[in-house]
Structure formats: structure tokens, C-alpha cells
């Protein structure tokens, strides 16, 4: 964190940097009370998810605070997309090692961008001192019984993804200096790591069509494994059908690009299963099929697994 700290208590910091980001049509009571109050429409159900990001584990040390804030919110919001939920609001539990005004101003900029881009007002949270950590809880709504779950895939379904795979892993490799690149590809891949775009509109459009869905956060094979386990089916992945961007191919060998696509994670696109009777959404592609059996099978000789904490 940069210098320029000024001692503050947590309440004045919240009032200065995190207020007035709580405006939204579903917000009845936002920041400043013991809890937020959100409005659900008639016959809707609440969808809730939380993600934590720890410095040195989920993002590099000395990450730009505005990009860090945006990425933390986007990652959590992607879970709403996977369940077909419309956003209602979010809370942020922020742990920081020191009260640095310049750093907090930049963090607010990223939060403000995310609030606007995802229609996800910041309605509460907590601020504590310690190792830099952001925990974002998101709340959304679906029609009663309409959430897209992981346990509905059936033999005969197509396995689909909503966008390119491996861009975030390539972007992180550039940020950390593990690979070299310049020009538009460098910029695009770094941007994809810092500012992924959750597929909220797609998730909503897949209600009643997709039989199962998951967001690609830990790696394609690992995340499709969640669908296979919950649905008690076998998911078959054809590596030749994976959408890999020109930007990734421009900085990596074919073997490395494939490894990033299968196991890199953090692209926050959607992996979903779709019956033949439903049209493939624009921008999505078919990468395999669902069969009877168990687990995930991929033709790549050295298919890699995704990220695991333990």
C-alpha cells in the first residue's frame, strides 16, 4: 500500500469512502443502519453468494486498488450470473493493514465502477485492520423455482461455454512477468484479469433452458466437475472445440494456451449444459456433451485440474 496514511476510526473511513454507493431500485435501507433491507418482487427467491480475496493468494501484492475492487465484485457477481439471478445489492467486508487515504480513494473508484456496471449497490459491510482481504457478498433474485442449479444436467445435453477461456490466466502471467507480450494483446489480457465481465444477461436468458450452469472461476475442468458430481453424469470435453482468443495464442505455445483454457480459471464466463431443443446463445460455443457415467473426461493428454485451496 502507498504512503500517506492518516489515522481514522473505521466509521469515519466508511462514511468517507463507502457511502453513497447504495442507490438502487431494490434498496429500501442501505448503508448506515444495523442491516440493509432489500425489496423482492412477488414470487421471487433470494440468491446469496460470498467470495473472499486475500492478497498474495487471489491477487498479487501491490495490486492497483481500483482494479482490485472491481475484480473482487465481478468475481462474486459471476455466481449470480451462473444461477440466472438479477442483482439486488452487495456487502463488502474489507480488511486493510493501514488507513491510507490515497489507496482508499482509488478503491472507491473501482467499487463505483462495479456498482454501475453490474447494477449492484453497496448496501453494507465491515472495515477492520489486518492483512489485505476483500470479502464480497452478493444478493440477487430469481423467480420462485427458477434458479439455474448444478444438478440438472442430463445425458444428451450439449456442454457449452459463454466466452474465451484462458485470457485471465494469460493476463496474470503478464502481470507477474512470467511471460512477455506487448501491444493490444498485452492490454486486452491484463484488462481481462482485472476487469472480467460476469455474464448476467446471459444467465437470466438461460432460465428455463440451461439444465445446469457454473461460472468458470477455479478452472474449466474443475468447475464442470461440480456439474458432473451434482448431476451424477459424465461431462465430456473436446479440447479442439475450446474457444481460445488470438491474444492468448499470440503470447503462448499451443500447449500452454490449452493448459490455461482447461485449468487457468478466473475467466468468469459461464459453463452450462443445454438440451438440443434450445438454440445456442450468441457468442457461446459447444465444447462437449453429457453422457451417462461420472466425472469429467477430456481428450487432452495432460489435462490439468483447476485451483484448489487445500
C-alpha positions as a Markdown table, in Angstrom:
| # | Residue | x | y | z |
|---|---|---|---|---|
| 1 | Unk | 0.0 | 0.0 | 0.0 |
| 2 | Unk | 1.4 | 3.5 | -0.8 |
| 3 | Unk | 2.2 | 6.0 | 1.9 |
| 4 | Unk | 0.1 | 9.0 | 3.0 |
| 5 | Unk | -1.9 | 7.3 | 5.8 |
| 6 | Unk | -3.9 | 9.4 | 8.2 |
| 7 | Unk | -5.3 | 7.8 | 11.3 |
| 8 | Unk | -9.1 | 7.4 | 11.3 |
| 9 | Unk | -11.6 | 5.2 | 13.0 |
| 10 | Unk | -13.5 | 2.7 | 10.9 |
| 11 | Unk | -16.8 | 4.6 | 11.0 |
| 12 | Unk | -15.3 | 7.8 | 9.6 |
| 13 | Unk | -13.5 | 5.8 | 6.9 |
| 14 | Unk | -16.7 | 4.1 | 5.9 |
| 15 | Unk | -18.6 | 7.4 | 5.9 |
| 16 | Unk | -15.9 | 9.0 | 3.7 |
| 17 | Unk | -15.1 | 6.3 | 1.2 |
| 18 | Unk | -18.0 | 3.8 | 1.1 |
| 19 | Unk | -21.1 | 5.9 | 1.5 |
| 20 | Unk | -23.4 | 6.9 | -1.4 |
| 21 | Unk | -22.8 | 3.7 | -3.3 |
| 22 | Unk | -26.0 | 2.2 | -2.1 |
| 23 | Unk | -28.6 | 3.5 | -4.5 |
| 24 | Unk | -30.7 | 1.0 | -6.4 |
| 25 | Unk | -34.3 | 0.1 | -7.1 |
| 26 | Unk | -34.3 | -2.9 | -4.7 |
| 27 | Unk | -32.7 | -0.9 | -1.8 |
| 28 | Unk | -35.1 | 0.0 | 1.0 |
| 29 | Unk | -32.4 | 0.6 | 3.6 |
| 30 | Unk | -28.8 | 0.9 | 2.6 |
| 31 | Unk | -25.6 | 1.9 | 4.4 |
| 32 | Unk | -25.7 | 3.3 | 7.9 |
| 33 | Unk | -28.1 | 1.0 | 9.8 |
| 34 | Unk | -27.6 | -2.3 | 11.6 |
| 35 | Unk | -28.6 | -4.1 | 8.4 |
| 36 | Unk | -29.7 | -3.5 | 4.8 |
| 37 | Unk | -33.2 | -4.0 | 3.6 |
| 38 | Unk | -33.7 | -5.2 | 0.0 |
| 39 | Unk | -37.0 | -5.5 | -1.8 |
| 40 | Unk | -38.0 | -8.7 | -3.6 |
| 41 | Unk | -40.8 | -8.8 | -6.2 |
| 42 | Unk | -43.7 | -11.1 | -5.6 |
| 43 | Unk | -43.0 | -14.8 | -6.2 |
| 44 | Unk | -39.2 | -14.3 | -6.2 |
| 45 | Unk | -36.5 | -16.1 | -4.2 |
| 46 | Unk | -33.2 | -14.7 | -2.8 |
| 47 | Unk | -29.9 | -15.9 | -4.2 |
| 48 | Unk | -26.8 | -15.2 | -2.0 |
| 49 | Unk | -23.1 | -15.9 | -2.5 |
| 50 | Unk | -19.9 | -14.7 | -1.0 |
| 51 | Unk | -16.3 | -14.7 | -2.2 |
| 52 | Unk | -13.1 | -13.7 | -0.3 |
| 53 | Unk | -9.9 | -12.5 | -1.9 |
| 54 | Unk | -6.6 | -12.4 | 0.0 |
| 55 | Unk | -3.5 | -10.5 | -1.0 |
| 56 | Unk | -0.8 | -12.9 | -2.2 |
| 57 | Unk | -3.3 | -15.7 | -2.8 |
| 58 | Unk | -6.0 | -14.4 | -5.1 |
| 59 | Unk | -4.2 | -11.3 | -6.4 |
| 60 | Unk | -0.6 | -10.1 | -6.5 |
| 61 | Unk | 0.9 | -7.9 | -3.8 |
| 62 | Unk | 0.7 | -4.1 | -4.5 |
| 63 | Unk | -2.2 | -4.6 | -6.9 |
| 64 | Unk | -3.9 | -1.4 | -8.1 |
| 65 | Unk | -6.7 | -0.8 | -5.6 |
| 66 | Unk | -9.3 | 0.3 | -8.2 |
| 67 | Unk | -8.7 | -2.8 | -10.3 |
| 68 | Unk | -8.7 | -5.0 | -7.2 |
| 69 | Unk | -12.0 | -3.7 | -6.0 |
| 70 | Unk | -13.6 | -4.2 | -9.5 |
| 71 | Unk | -12.3 | -7.7 | -9.8 |
| 72 | Unk | -13.5 | -8.7 | -6.3 |
| 73 | Unk | -17.0 | -7.6 | -7.1 |
| 74 | Unk | -17.0 | -9.1 | -10.6 |
| 75 | Unk | -15.9 | -12.5 | -9.2 |
| 76 | Unk | -18.7 | -12.6 | -6.7 |
| 77 | Unk | -21.3 | -11.3 | -9.2 |
| 78 | Unk | -20.4 | -14.1 | -11.6 |
| 79 | Unk | -22.1 | -16.5 | -9.1 |
| 80 | Unk | -25.3 | -14.6 | -9.6 |
| 81 | Unk | -25.0 | -15.0 | -13.3 |
| 82 | Unk | -24.5 | -18.7 | -13.1 |
| 83 | Unk | -27.8 | -19.0 | -11.2 |
| 84 | Unk | -29.7 | -16.7 | -13.6 |
| 85 | Unk | -30.2 | -14.1 | -10.9 |
| 86 | Unk | -30.9 | -10.4 | -11.3 |
| 87 | Unk | -28.6 | -8.3 | -9.0 |
| 88 | Unk | -30.1 | -6.7 | -5.9 |
| 89 | Unk | -27.2 | -5.5 | -3.8 |
| 90 | Unk | -23.9 | -6.4 | -2.2 |
| 91 | Unk | -21.9 | -6.0 | 1.0 |
| 92 | Unk | -18.1 | -5.7 | 1.4 |
| 93 | Unk | -16.0 | -6.8 | 4.4 |
| 94 | Unk | -12.7 | -5.0 | 3.9 |
| 95 | Unk | -9.6 | -5.7 | 5.9 |
| 96 | Unk | -6.7 | -3.3 | 5.4 |
| 97 | Unk | -3.3 | -3.0 | 7.0 |
| 98 | Unk | -3.5 | 0.7 | 7.3 |
| 99 | Unk | -5.8 | 3.7 | 6.7 |
| 100 | Unk | -4.3 | 5.2 | 3.5 |
| 101 | Unk | -6.4 | 7.9 | 2.0 |
| 102 | Unk | -4.9 | 7.7 | -1.5 |
| 103 | Unk | -5.4 | 3.9 | -1.6 |
| 104 | Unk | -8.9 | 4.1 | -0.3 |
| 105 | Unk | -9.8 | 6.8 | -2.9 |
| 106 | Unk | -8.7 | 4.5 | -5.7 |
| 107 | Unk | -10.5 | 1.6 | -4.1 |
| 108 | Unk | -13.7 | 3.6 | -4.1 |
| 109 | Unk | -13.3 | 4.4 | -7.9 |
| 110 | Unk | -13.2 | 0.7 | -8.7 |
| 111 | Unk | -16.2 | 0.0 | -6.4 |
| 112 | Unk | -18.2 | 2.8 | -8.0 |
| 113 | Unk | -17.5 | 1.4 | -11.5 |
| 114 | Unk | -18.6 | -2.1 | -10.4 |
| 115 | Unk | -21.8 | -0.7 | -8.8 |
| 116 | Unk | -22.7 | 1.0 | -12.0 |
| 117 | Unk | -21.7 | -1.8 | -14.4 |
| 118 | Unk | -23.4 | -4.6 | -12.5 |
| 119 | Unk | -26.4 | -2.6 | -11.1 |
| 120 | Unk | -25.2 | -3.9 | -7.7 |
| 121 | Unk | -25.4 | -1.2 | -5.0 |
| 122 | Unk | -23.1 | -1.5 | -2.0 |
| 123 | Unk | -25.6 | -1.7 | 0.9 |
| 124 | Unk | -23.3 | -2.5 | 3.9 |
| 125 | Unk | -20.3 | -4.3 | 5.2 |
| 126 | Unk | -17.5 | -4.0 | 7.6 |
| 127 | Unk | -14.0 | -2.5 | 7.9 |
| 128 | Unk | -11.2 | -4.0 | 10.0 |
| 129 | Unk | -7.4 | -3.8 | 10.3 |
| 130 | Unk | -5.2 | -6.7 | 9.2 |
| 131 | Unk | -3.9 | -8.5 | 6.1 |
| 132 | Unk | -5.4 | -7.1 | 3.0 |
| 133 | Unk | -8.6 | -9.0 | 2.2 |
| 134 | Unk | -11.8 | -8.3 | 0.4 |
| 135 | Unk | -14.9 | -10.4 | 1.1 |
| 136 | Unk | -17.9 | -9.5 | -1.2 |
| 137 | Unk | -21.3 | -10.9 | -0.5 |
| 138 | Unk | -23.8 | -10.5 | -3.4 |
| 139 | Unk | -27.5 | -10.9 | -3.4 |
| 140 | Unk | -29.8 | -11.4 | -6.3 |
| 141 | Unk | -33.3 | -12.6 | -7.2 |
| 142 | Unk | -34.9 | -15.3 | -9.3 |
| 143 | Unk | -38.5 | -16.3 | -10.0 |
| 144 | Unk | -39.6 | -18.9 | -7.5 |
| 145 | Unk | -38.2 | -22.2 | -8.6 |
| 146 | Unk | -36.3 | -20.6 | -11.5 |
| 147 | Unk | -32.7 | -20.7 | -10.3 |
| 148 | Unk | -30.3 | -22.5 | -12.6 |
| 149 | Unk | -28.6 | -25.2 | -10.5 |
| 150 | Unk | -25.7 | -27.6 | -10.9 |
| 151 | Unk | -27.7 | -30.7 | -10.6 |
| 152 | Unk | -29.9 | -30.7 | -13.7 |
| 153 | Unk | -27.6 | -31.9 | -16.5 |
| 154 | Unk | -28.8 | -34.9 | -18.4 |
| 155 | Unk | -27.3 | -37.3 | -20.9 |
| 156 | Unk | -27.7 | -35.9 | -24.4 |
| 157 | Unk | -27.2 | -32.3 | -23.3 |
| 158 | Unk | -24.5 | -30.2 | -25.0 |
| 159 | Unk | -21.7 | -28.7 | -22.9 |
| 160 | Unk | -21.2 | -25.0 | -23.7 |
| 161 | Unk | -19.2 | -22.0 | -22.6 |
| 162 | Unk | -20.1 | -18.4 | -23.0 |
| 163 | Unk | -16.7 | -16.9 | -24.0 |
| 164 | Unk | -13.0 | -17.4 | -24.5 |
| 165 | Unk | -11.0 | -19.4 | -22.0 |
| 166 | Unk | -7.5 | -18.7 | -20.6 |
| 167 | Unk | -7.5 | -15.0 | -21.0 |
| 168 | Unk | -7.4 | -14.3 | -17.3 |
| 169 | Unk | -4.6 | -16.8 | -16.7 |
| 170 | Unk | -2.6 | -15.3 | -19.5 |
| 171 | Unk | -3.2 | -11.8 | -18.1 |
| 172 | Unk | -1.9 | -12.8 | -14.7 |
| 173 | Unk | 1.2 | -14.3 | -16.3 |
| 174 | Unk | 1.8 | -11.0 | -18.0 |
| 175 | Unk | 1.2 | -9.0 | -14.8 |
| 176 | Unk | 3.6 | -11.3 | -12.8 |
| 177 | Unk | 6.2 | -11.2 | -15.6 |
| 178 | Unk | 6.1 | -14.9 | -16.3 |
| 179 | Unk | 5.6 | -14.3 | -20.0 |
| 180 | Unk | 6.3 | -11.4 | -22.3 |
| 181 | Unk | 3.9 | -9.5 | -24.5 |
| 182 | Unk | 3.2 | -6.1 | -25.8 |
| 183 | Unk | 0.7 | -4.2 | -27.9 |
| 184 | Unk | -3.1 | -4.8 | -27.9 |
| 185 | Unk | -2.8 | -8.4 | -26.8 |
| 186 | Unk | -1.0 | -7.4 | -23.6 |
| 187 | Unk | -3.5 | -4.7 | -22.8 |
| 188 | Unk | -6.5 | -6.9 | -23.5 |
| 189 | Unk | -5.3 | -9.8 | -21.4 |
| 190 | Unk | -4.4 | -7.7 | -18.4 |
| 191 | Unk | -7.8 | -6.0 | -18.7 |
| 192 | Unk | -9.5 | -9.4 | -18.7 |
| 193 | Unk | -7.8 | -10.3 | -15.5 |
| 194 | Unk | -8.5 | -7.1 | -13.7 |
| 195 | Unk | -12.0 | -6.4 | -15.1 |
| 196 | Unk | -13.8 | -9.6 | -16.0 |
| 197 | Unk | -17.5 | -9.1 | -17.1 |
| 198 | Unk | -19.9 | -11.5 | -15.4 |
| 199 | Unk | -22.5 | -12.9 | -17.9 |
| 200 | Unk | -25.5 | -11.5 | -16.0 |
| 201 | Unk | -27.8 | -11.0 | -19.1 |
| 202 | Unk | -26.9 | -14.5 | -20.4 |
| 203 | Unk | -27.6 | -16.1 | -17.1 |
| 204 | Unk | -31.1 | -14.6 | -17.0 |
| 205 | Unk | -31.7 | -15.6 | -20.6 |
| 206 | Unk | -30.8 | -19.2 | -19.8 |
| 207 | Unk | -33.6 | -19.6 | -17.1 |
| 208 | Unk | -35.8 | -22.5 | -18.2 |
| 209 | Unk | -33.4 | -23.5 | -20.9 |
| 210 | Unk | -30.0 | -24.5 | -19.5 |
| 211 | Unk | -30.2 | -27.7 | -17.4 |
| 212 | Unk | -27.2 | -26.7 | -15.3 |
| 213 | Unk | -24.6 | -23.9 | -15.1 |
| 214 | Unk | -21.5 | -22.9 | -13.2 |
| 215 | Unk | -19.2 | -19.9 | -13.5 |
| 216 | Unk | -15.6 | -20.7 | -14.7 |
| 217 | Unk | -13.6 | -19.5 | -11.6 |
| 218 | Unk | -11.4 | -22.3 | -10.5 |
| 219 | Unk | -10.7 | -23.7 | -14.0 |
| 220 | Unk | -12.9 | -25.2 | -16.7 |
| 221 | Unk | -12.4 | -28.9 | -15.8 |
| 222 | Unk | -12.7 | -28.3 | -12.1 |
| 223 | Unk | -15.9 | -26.3 | -12.5 |
| 224 | Unk | -17.5 | -28.7 | -14.9 |
| 225 | Unk | -16.7 | -31.4 | -12.4 |
| 226 | Unk | -19.1 | -29.7 | -10.0 |
| 227 | Unk | -21.9 | -30.1 | -12.6 |
| 228 | Unk | -20.9 | -33.8 | -13.2 |
| 229 | Unk | -20.9 | -34.5 | -9.5 |
| 230 | Unk | -24.1 | -32.7 | -8.7 |
| 231 | Unk | -26.0 | -34.1 | -11.7 |
| 232 | Unk | -24.5 | -37.6 | -11.4 |
| 233 | Unk | -23.4 | -37.6 | -15.1 |
| 234 | Unk | -20.2 | -37.7 | -17.1 |
| 235 | Unk | -19.1 | -34.5 | -18.8 |
| 236 | Unk | -17.1 | -35.0 | -22.0 |
| 237 | Unk | -14.9 | -32.1 | -23.1 |
| 238 | Unk | -13.4 | -31.9 | -26.7 |
| 239 | Unk | -10.3 | -29.8 | -26.4 |
| 240 | Unk | -10.3 | -29.0 | -30.1 |
| 241 | Unk | -13.5 | -27.0 | -29.6 |
| 242 | Unk | -12.3 | -24.8 | -26.8 |
| 243 | Unk | -12.6 | -21.0 | -27.6 |
| 244 | Unk | -9.1 | -19.6 | -27.2 |
| 245 | Unk | -8.5 | -16.0 | -28.1 |
| 246 | Unk | -6.0 | -14.7 | -30.6 |
| 247 | Unk | -4.5 | -12.7 | -27.8 |
| 248 | Unk | -3.7 | -15.8 | -25.8 |
| 249 | Unk | -2.3 | -17.6 | -28.8 |
| 250 | Unk | -0.1 | -14.6 | -29.6 |
| 251 | Unk | 1.9 | -14.9 | -26.3 |
| 252 | Unk | 1.8 | -18.7 | -25.6 |
| 253 | Unk | 2.5 | -22.0 | -27.2 |
| 254 | Unk | -0.4 | -24.2 | -28.1 |
| 255 | Unk | 0.3 | -26.4 | -25.1 |
| 256 | Unk | 0.4 | -23.5 | -22.7 |
| 257 | Unk | -2.7 | -21.9 | -24.2 |
| 258 | Unk | -4.6 | -25.2 | -23.8 |
| 259 | Unk | -3.4 | -25.6 | -20.1 |
| 260 | Unk | -4.7 | -22.1 | -19.4 |
| 261 | Unk | -8.0 | -22.8 | -21.0 |
| 262 | Unk | -8.6 | -26.0 | -19.2 |
| 263 | Unk | -7.2 | -25.1 | -15.7 |
| 264 | Unk | -6.4 | -21.4 | -15.5 |
| 265 | Unk | -9.8 | -20.3 | -14.2 |
| 266 | Unk | -10.9 | -16.7 | -13.3 |
| 267 | Unk | -12.4 | -16.0 | -16.7 |
| 268 | Unk | -15.8 | -15.8 | -15.1 |
| 269 | Unk | -17.7 | -16.8 | -18.2 |
| 270 | Unk | -20.4 | -19.5 | -17.8 |
| 271 | Unk | -20.1 | -23.2 | -18.4 |
| 272 | Unk | -23.6 | -24.7 | -18.9 |
| 273 | Unk | -25.4 | -27.7 | -20.3 |
| 274 | Unk | -28.1 | -27.1 | -22.9 |
| 275 | Unk | -30.6 | -29.6 | -24.5 |
| 276 | Unk | -30.5 | -29.9 | -28.3 |
| 277 | Unk | -34.0 | -28.4 | -28.4 |
| 278 | Unk | -32.7 | -25.0 | -27.3 |
| 279 | Unk | -30.8 | -22.6 | -29.6 |
| 280 | Unk | -27.2 | -21.8 | -28.7 |
| 281 | Unk | -27.0 | -18.3 | -27.3 |
| 282 | Unk | -24.9 | -15.8 | -29.4 |
| 283 | Unk | -21.3 | -15.8 | -28.5 |
| 284 | Unk | -21.4 | -19.2 | -26.9 |
| 285 | Unk | -19.9 | -22.4 | -28.2 |
| 286 | Unk | -20.3 | -26.1 | -27.8 |
| 287 | Unk | -17.3 | -27.8 | -26.3 |
| 288 | Unk | -18.6 | -31.3 | -25.5 |
| 289 | Unk | -21.5 | -33.4 | -24.4 |
| 290 | Unk | -23.1 | -35.0 | -21.3 |
| 291 | Unk | -23.2 | -38.8 | -21.1 |
| 292 | Unk | -24.2 | -41.4 | -18.5 |
| 293 | Unk | -21.4 | -42.1 | -16.0 |
| 294 | Unk | -19.4 | -39.9 | -13.7 |
| 295 | Unk | -16.7 | -37.3 | -13.6 |
| 296 | Unk | -15.1 | -35.2 | -16.4 |
| 297 | Unk | -13.3 | -36.7 | -19.4 |
| 298 | Unk | -11.1 | -34.7 | -21.7 |
| 299 | Unk | -9.1 | -35.9 | -24.7 |
| 300 | Unk | -6.1 | -33.6 | -23.9 |
| 301 | Unk | -3.3 | -35.9 | -22.8 |
| 302 | Unk | -2.2 | -33.8 | -19.9 |
| 303 | Unk | -5.5 | -32.2 | -19.0 |
| 304 | Unk | -4.9 | -30.1 | -15.9 |
| 305 | Unk | -7.1 | -29.6 | -12.9 |
| 306 | Unk | -8.2 | -26.3 | -11.5 |
| 307 | Unk | -7.2 | -24.2 | -8.5 |
| 308 | Unk | -7.7 | -25.7 | -5.0 |
| 309 | Unk | -7.1 | -24.0 | -1.7 |
| 310 | Unk | -6.3 | -27.3 | 0.2 |
